[in-house]
Amino acid sequence: MGKRKTTRSAAKFTTLDAFLQEEDKREEFEAVAVKEVLAWQIEEAMKANKLSRNGLAQRMKTSRSQIGRLLDPKDGNVTLTTLQRAATIVGRKLRLQLV
């Protein structure tokens, strides 16, 4: 016996948030979205400062592969300390808040 497919009506959901909540995917989706925005902001600041991944790695005294993980939106295993160090080097500050 195969898996039974569940049919959903789009009219049931009023927002993407409601859909993600129903699927128990909201937290995962938000975490990826936050990481994606942070990675994009760091990359944009790197471009503005004409700083390559290798250059950032050297200034952070880390490996280029670590920078790759930092800038990979799907890799959620980046510490706050690493994010702070990268932000400082590209002339930014990391600000976190609970809402």
N, C-alpha and C positions, 0 to 999 in steps of 0.2 A: 504494500500500500504506500502510495506517495503522500507527500505533504499536501494538506488541504490549503488552498489559497484563500485568503481572506479578501473579500471585496469591500472597499471603502468608498464612501460617498464624499466627494470634495466639499459638498455643502455642509457636512457635519463640522468641519473645521473653519473657524473664522480667521485664524492667524497661523503663520508658520510656527509660532511659539506653541500654540495649542497642539498642532500636529506632532511637533518634536516631543512635547511633554507626553502625549499619548503613546508614542513609540519608545519612551524612556531614553531618548537620545539628546535631550536639550542640553544637559551639562557637557556632554562630549562635544556637541556642536559649538557651544559657546567657548569652550577651552580652545578648540582649533581656531575659531574666529579671532580670539584675543591673540593667540600666538602668531597668526597670519598677519594681523595688523602690526604687531610689534616687529616682526621680521621685516615687513615692508618699510616701516618707519626707519629702522636701522639702516636698511639698504639705501633708502633715499638720502639719509644723512651721510652715508659713506660716499655716495655719488657727489653730493654737494661739497664734500671735503676732499674729493678726488682720492679716496682711500680704497684700495683693493682688499679683497678677502685676506690675501697674504699679508698686506700691510696692517690690517686690523689684528690678525693673529700675532704678528710680531709685537705690536704695541701692547696687546693683552698678555703677552708672554705665554701663548698657548699654541695649539696646532691649528693648521688650516682645516682639518677635519672637524675640530670643535666649533670653528666658525660656521662650517657647513651645517652642523646640527643646530646652532643658534639661529641660522637663517632659514631653516627648514620648518615650514608651518605645521607639518605633521608630526614633528618630533617635540613632544611636550616635556621632555626630560632636561630642561634648562633651568638652572638655579637662578634665584633672584640676584644673587651676587654676580653671576655672569652677565645677566641683563644690565645690571647697574654699571659694571665695568665697561661694557660695550657702549652704553649710552653716554657715559662720561667721555670716552675717547672720541666719540663722534660729535661732542659738544652739546649733548642733550642731558636731561635728567629723567630718571624713571620715577613715575608717580603712580602709586597704587592706592585704591580706596575701596572700602566696602560700601555698597549701596543697598 
